[in-house]
Amino acid sequence: MPLSRQESFRIQALQLIDAVLVGGCLWLGDATRDLLRDATDEYDMKWIFYITVPFTPLFLEFFGFYRRISQRSTGASITLILKALFLIGFIVGIMVIFAKMSDARRLSLALGALFIFCAMLLRDRALAGWLRHRRKSGKFGAERVIIAGKPSEIKSFLAEIDPEAISSWQIVSAFDLETHPAEDLYDLVKRESVGRVILAPKGVDFEKVGQAVEACELQGVEAWITASFISTQIARPVFDAIGNKPMLVLRSTPELSWELMCKEVIDRVAAAIMILLTLPLWLVAMVGIRMKSPGAPIFFGQMRAGRYGQPFKMWKFRTMVANAEEMLEQIKEQHGNEMDGPVFKLKDDPRVFPFGKWLRKLSIDELPQLINVFKGEMSLVGPRPLPLYEVEAFSEISHRRRLSVKPGITCEWQAGGRNKISNFEDWVEMDLKYIDNWSLWLDFQILMRTIPAVLFSKGAK
């Protein structure tokens, strides 16, 4: 049965985790043996690690241990683990007998095998329980999905798909593509903040299918099609699978990969480290705001549009007077807007109090966004998140594609001369170029360019 990229990625991640667990269990078995026997004799058992650590996950995969996890009973899991351990034990026995690898200590091996069995079973049952809880709760950690097509085809599609393959979905709507215009699908995708649209277009006019793909493409949402190839201008067509169903995917965002997973890990670890390292600046900012603008909150929280337009509260150190948002329309009338388009930018905004200007000049006001990064709502590098009312004011539907990735603290616009850019179209063009060419190396380059932009006082307006 073919595996989807997401399923293959999940299996590889589990195999890596299990390899680490196996190595740890072997070491623990050996250490326990020394404690029980009060022995410290030296011997070389590296060859056992070389066999057991990589081959245990491979044998587990051979027996289907990483498939249909949430639907498998505890007894079935025990059987699969014992089969894999039997094969490993057989190979180790062959090495001891025929290759004369006599350094193996039987008590260490027995304890190691026992610990491996317990660790594999506990890890498997914990993951199975979590998956079942996620499916039962409906919304917990689930990917929001729309299925579009003729009602009969949608029903047939869901009936044929393995429940395990779609257990991580929250199907927010079954959209009738035959009787409703594609514009309604665009509004539905926008309103529900979905990450994927499944198209089952059999019996639907081909032109409507193309319009539905365009509605997804313009918002950076993946379109998965069970039919023939459809040419696109932005999205990259690739083949994938859901269960045993071959799918055509039109993707205009970075594909799921180890590189993308590394970005997630780096974001959270780096955010935690940077919060600790910059704590003195946090204290300076909090004391200064309290002294220079007493009676108002130290932090400013505003609802911004996250990935796929999902609202989240972004935090900054407050640099404006307490009623700054209420004054916005008045400021626009009196001073205008230095940025063309829906975004408001003003270099000498009168709402900013003097200490706030200093915080902005050094970008210290942005530090609380590290909390958003640590929580997974933002990334270190990505398109800057905009207030919800500015997103609603987008004049071009293609502008929403900048919402197809996590927003970031810094981006091409931040690092590449934000004080020189006054046209929102140019800003969006830079964001879309970043999305289309994303890599970890590009993120690193942007971060390195951001440092001198801050040091040389090219702060936010």
Secondary structure by P-SEA (a helix, b strand, c coil): ccccaaaaaaaaaaaaaaaaaaaaaaaaaaaaaaaaaccbbbbbaaaaaaccaaaaaaaaaaaccccccccccaaaaaaaaaaaaaaaaaaaaaaaaccccccccaaaaaaaaaaaaaaaaaaaaaaaaaaaaaaaacccbbbbbbbbccaaaaaaaaaacccccccccccccccccccccaaaaaaaaaaacccbbbbbcccccaaaaaaaaaaaaaacbbbbbcccccccccbbbbbbbcccbbbbbbcccccccaaaaaaaaaaaaaaaaaaaaaaaaaaaaaaaaaaaccccccbbbbbbbccccbbbbbbcccccccccccaaaaaaaaccccccccbbbbcccccccaaaaaaaaaccccccaaaaaaaccccccccccccaaaaaaccccccccccccccccccccccccccccccaaaaaaaaaaaaacccaaaaaaaaaaaaaaaaaccccc
